[in-house]
Amino acid sequence: SLNAAFTGGTGVLNQSSHISLTDTQTDPVSSSNLNNPNPNSNTIPNTNPNSTASQTVQQETAELSQLKQKMDQYIKDNQLTTQLETKLTDSYLLIRIRDHALFDSGSANLKTESQQLAMAVSQLLAQYPKYRIQIAGYTDNVPIQTAEFPSNWDLSTKRALNFMKILLQDSNMDPARFSAVGYGEYHPIAVNTTEEGRSQNRRVEIYVYRTVTTANSQLSPGK
């Protein structure tokens, strides 16, 4: 159950995650920086393991690995393995949520039960206050044309924004850390020629960005 994931059983969220951090102030992502979703991170060649930047990379890897572990445990405890997945890269921690876990077809309003999921994610993210977070919405390539959503751009953007608003209901969250963006039908992760592929492409992704990245970091969205 949701409550068990936070207060009982595995005790996932009771683990100490208080690490001495140095706040890094960043600016929201602008439309001109979509090819580099984290333009404010410092890119370093991973050559000197004793350098301050390299130590920061190692520290952030440990912190984001811990966050991933907690998220994976929550997914397992609540039997959400078909709806959520996580991935840690050299640039960010990715939390991917299929759209049917959050929205009805053609809607950007979160289902009542999915708001509980969003609040659970928010409680996890609040434990790691130094990282920038971007919420990205994606659709399949089936066109939509309604009064509310003239295109997939509109639908994906509104979904990302609405999900972000739920996260920010947590008073421990700093809105300055957040941004929301919609990518429409672009950046698919599966083929759009099958229903299963289209289902995978309809998603919301949460990017928790490192403040320092290595020279080999991958910054493109949706991968």
Buried (B, 14 or more C-beta within 10 A) or exposed (E): EBEBBBEEEBEBBEEEEEEEBEEBEBEBBEEEBBEBBBBBBEBBEBEEEEEEBBEBBEBBBEBBEBBBBBBBBBBEBBEBEEBBBBEBBBBBBBBBBBBBBBBEEEBBEBBEEBBBBBBBBBBBBBBBEBBBBBBBBBBBBEEBEEEEBEBBBBBBBBBBBBBBBBBBEBEEBEEEBBBBBBBBBBBBEBEBEEEEBBBBBBBBBBBBBBBBBBEEBEBEBBE
